[in-house]
């Protein structure tokens, strides 16, 4: 079970680095808990909706 959590954590780190939310060299990123990484990734997805720049439905 611990191995699965570590894999999930590494996957989220890779995504956050890929989308330039965090720098690859940012030590803080690797010290975050899995729940904090999940929160950061959800927050990023909500802020950068794929249709946001094409005048789709947006909440104001």
Buried (B, 14 or more C-beta within 10 A) or exposed (E): EEEEEEEEBEEBBEBBBEEEBBEEEBEEBEEBEEEBBBEBBEEBEEEEEEEEEEEEEEEE
